[in-house]
Amino acid sequence: MRFFKAAPAVLGLAFLGATFSPIARADDYDKKTTITFSGPVEIPPVYITGMRVLPAGTYVFKLLNSSSNRHIVQIFNKEQTKIYATILAIPNYRLVPKDKTVMTFNEGVRGAPEAIRAWFYPGANWGEEFVYPKTKAIELAKITNIPVLALEAEVPVEVAKPDEPEIVAVLQKAPVMAVKPTGEVVEIAQVIQTEPPTTVAAAPRQVETLPDTASSLPLIALCGLLALGGAFTVRSIKNRTL
């Protein structure tokens, strides 16, 4: 009875938890991440005029919006009062999520700032692989000796306001490719994993059954004997009490 009396209260708490839990995950929606760079970092366009390289310091990365095959990432100052860049990225899936933010860089020329390559959010099985203009992508590919994502069409490199809707619209429609150090164009799938990894379905559990060779007559006979024994026992007890 105590369980039934407490059930409405328990269900009520469960309902409240289900109602308000999305608010607790608000940062998960835009992947807001505060990152501190110990040195200068080069970023892809579109960036605010003169901000091709982020000085050492603290910045906020946020996912503006996303579709099935491309994402838009924005970079802000620590206080989020100024936007520095709006960048096109392609989702890059990985098999094992990490429990902390992961930033990867294209190794730059000695003495030059490293160019940011990808950003992985804690706990996510995908990250943002950033896209560079073709000329810059070939340059980075030569330095790293691996293909780099590149824009096929020209886009604004630096603008006064990187958060303008027109900028976002251009990036969302800009065709993307991948280039080798030689400048040869290759499939994007050769650079990153563009689809979630397929999981291997568990094999159906096999239930072992005994072969249907034995007859059920002995079991029936045994049950009958037990029933008769029980009847005689009850009868003898009843006679003693009379």
C-alpha positions in Angstrom: 0.0 0.0 0.0 2.9 2.4 0.7 4.1 1.9 -2.8 0.8 2.9 -4.3 0.5 6.0 -2.0 4.0 7.1 -3.0 3.6 6.4 -6.8 2.0 9.8 -7.7 4.8 11.7 -6.0 7.5 9.6 -7.7 5.8 10.0 -11.1 5.5 13.7 -10.5 9.2 14.0 -9.8 10.0 11.9 -12.9 7.8 14.2 -15.0 9.6 17.3 -13.7 12.9 15.8 -14.5 11.9 15.0 -18.0 10.5 18.5 -18.5 13.5 20.4 -17.3 16.3 18.1 -18.4 16.7 19.8 -21.8 17.6 23.1 -20.1 20.5 21.5 -18.3 21.9 20.4 -21.7 21.5 23.8 -23.3 25.3 24.1 -24.0 25.3 20.7 -25.7 23.0 22.2 -28.4 25.5 24.8 -29.6 28.6 23.0 -28.3 29.7 26.1 -26.5 33.4 25.7 -25.5 35.8 28.1 -23.9 39.3 27.5 -25.2 42.6 29.1 -24.3 45.5 29.2 -26.8 49.0 29.6 -25.5 50.2 30.8 -28.9 48.8 32.5 -32.1 46.5 30.3 -34.2 45.5 30.8 -37.8 41.8 30.4 -38.7 39.9 29.8 -41.9 37.6 32.6 -43.3 35.3 34.2 -43.0 37.0 36.3 -40.3 36.7 39.9 -39.2 39.0 42.3 -41.0 42.6 41.8 -39.9 41.9 38.7 -37.7 43.4 36.0 -39.9 45.4 34.9 -36.8 44.0 34.8 -33.3 46.5 36.0 -30.8 47.2 33.9 -27.7 44.2 34.1 -25.4 40.8 32.8 -24.5 38.0 32.4 -27.0 34.5 30.8 -27.2 33.6 28.4 -30.0 30.0 27.8 -30.7 28.0 25.8 -33.3 25.7 28.2 -35.0 23.7 25.7 -37.0 24.1 22.4 -38.7 22.7 20.2 -41.4 23.4 16.6 -42.4 26.7 17.4 -44.2 27.9 20.8 -43.1 28.1 22.9 -40.0 28.7 26.6 -39.3 31.0 27.5 -36.4 31.5 30.9 -34.9 34.4 32.2 -32.7 33.9 34.9 -30.1 36.0 36.7 -27.5 35.9 35.4 -24.0 33.0 37.6 -23.0 31.1 36.8 -26.2 30.7 40.5 -26.9 32.6 40.3 -30.2 32.6 37.8 -33.0 35.9 37.1 -34.8 34.9 34.5 -37.4 32.1 32.5 -39.0 33.6 29.3 -40.4 32.4 26.4 -42.6 33.0 22.9 -41.2 32.2 19.4 -42.3 31.3 16.9 -39.6 34.0 14.3 -39.0 33.0 11.2 -37.1 35.2 9.1 -34.9 34.7 5.8 -33.2 35.5 6.7 -29.6 34.3 10.0 -28.0 36.6 11.8 -25.6 35.6 13.3 -22.3 37.4 16.6 -23.0 37.7 19.1 -25.8 40.1 18.2 -28.5 41.7 20.7 -30.9 43.9 19.5 -33.7 46.2 21.7 -35.8 48.0 21.5 -39.1 51.7 21.8 -38.3 52.8 25.2 -39.6 56.2 26.4 -40.8 58.6 27.1 -38.0 58.0 30.5 -36.6 54.6 30.8 -38.2 51.2 30.3 -36.3 49.7 26.9 -36.6 46.4 26.6 -38.6 43.5 25.1 -36.7 42.2 22.0 -38.4 39.4 20.4 -36.3 37.4 20.8 -33.1 35.9 17.9 -31.2 33.3 18.5 -28.4 33.6 16.4 -25.2 31.5 13.3 -25.4 30.6 13.7 -29.0 31.4 11.1 -31.6 31.9 13.8 -34.3 33.9 16.9 -34.6 34.2 20.0 -36.9 36.7 19.6 -39.7 37.3 23.2 -40.9 37.4 24.2 -44.6 40.1 26.5 -46.0 40.3 28.4 -49.4 41.8 26.1 -52.0 45.1 28.0 -52.2 45.6 27.8 -48.4 44.4 24.2 -48.3 47.1 23.1 -50.8 49.7 25.0 -48.8 48.7 23.2 -45.6 48.5 19.9 -47.4 52.1 20.3 -48.6 53.2 21.1 -45.0 51.4 18.2 -43.4 51.6 15.8 -46.4 48.0 14.9 -46.0 44.8 16.1 -47.9 43.0 19.1 -46.6 39.4 20.2 -47.0 39.0 23.1 -49.4 36.4 25.5 -50.9 35.8 25.0 -54.6 34.3 28.5 -55.0 35.6 31.9 -53.8 34.1 33.2 -50.6 34.7 36.4 -48.7 37.9 36.1 -46.7 37.6 39.0 -44.3 34.6 41.2 -43.7 33.5 43.8 -41.2 30.7 41.7 -39.8 31.3 37.9 -40.0 27.8 37.2 -38.4 25.8 38.7 -41.3 23.1 36.3 -42.5 24.5 36.7 -46.1 27.8 35.3 -44.9 26.2 32.3 -43.4 24.1 31.7 -46.5 27.2 31.7 -48.7 29.0 29.2 -46.6 26.0 26.9 -46.4 26.0 26.6 -50.2 29.7 26.7 -51.0 30.9 23.5 -52.6 33.6 21.6 -50.7 36.4 19.3 -51.9 39.6 17.9 -50.6 43.1 18.5 -52.1 46.4 16.7 -52.0 49.8 18.4 -51.6 50.0 18.2 -55.4 46.8 20.1 -55.8 44.9 17.0 -57.0 41.3 16.9 -56.0 40.2 13.8 -54.0 37.0 12.6 -52.4 36.1 14.1 -49.1 35.7 10.6 -47.7 39.4 10.1 -48.2 40.1 12.8 -45.6 37.4 12.5 -43.0 34.6 10.1 -42.1 31.5 11.9 -43.2 29.0 9.3 -41.9 28.4 7.9 -38.4 30.3 4.6 -38.0 28.0 1.6 -38.5 27.6 -0.5 -35.4 27.8 -4.3 -35.8 24.5 -5.8 -34.8 24.7 -8.3 -32.0 24.1 -11.9 -33.1 20.7 -13.2 -32.1 20.9 -15.2 -28.9 20.5 -18.9 -29.5 18.5 -20.8 -27.0 19.4 -24.4 -26.7 16.5 -26.8 -26.7 16.6 -30.5 -25.9 15.7 -32.8 -28.8 12.0 -33.8 -28.8 12.7 -37.5 -28.5 11.6 -38.4 -25.0 7.9 -39.3 -24.3 5.9 -37.3 -21.8 4.1 -40.4 -20.5 6.5 -41.0 -17.6 6.1 -37.5 -16.4 2.3 -37.8 -16.5 2.5 -41.1 -14.5 4.7 -39.5 -11.9 2.3 -36.5 -11.5 -0.6 -39.0 -11.1 1.2 -40.9 -8.4 2.0 -37.7 -6.5 -1.6 -36.7 -6.7 -2.8 -40.0 -5.3 -0.2 -39.9 -2.5 -1.4 -36.4 -1.6 -5.0 -37.6 -1.6 -4.3 -40.5 0.7 -2.3 -38.3 3.1 -5.2 -35.8 3.3 -7.7 -38.6 3.9 -5.7 -40.1 6.7 -5.2 -36.8 8.5 -9.0 -36.2 8.2 -9.8 -39.6 9.7 -7.6 -39.0 12.7 -9.3 -35.7 13.5 -12.8 -37.2 13.4 
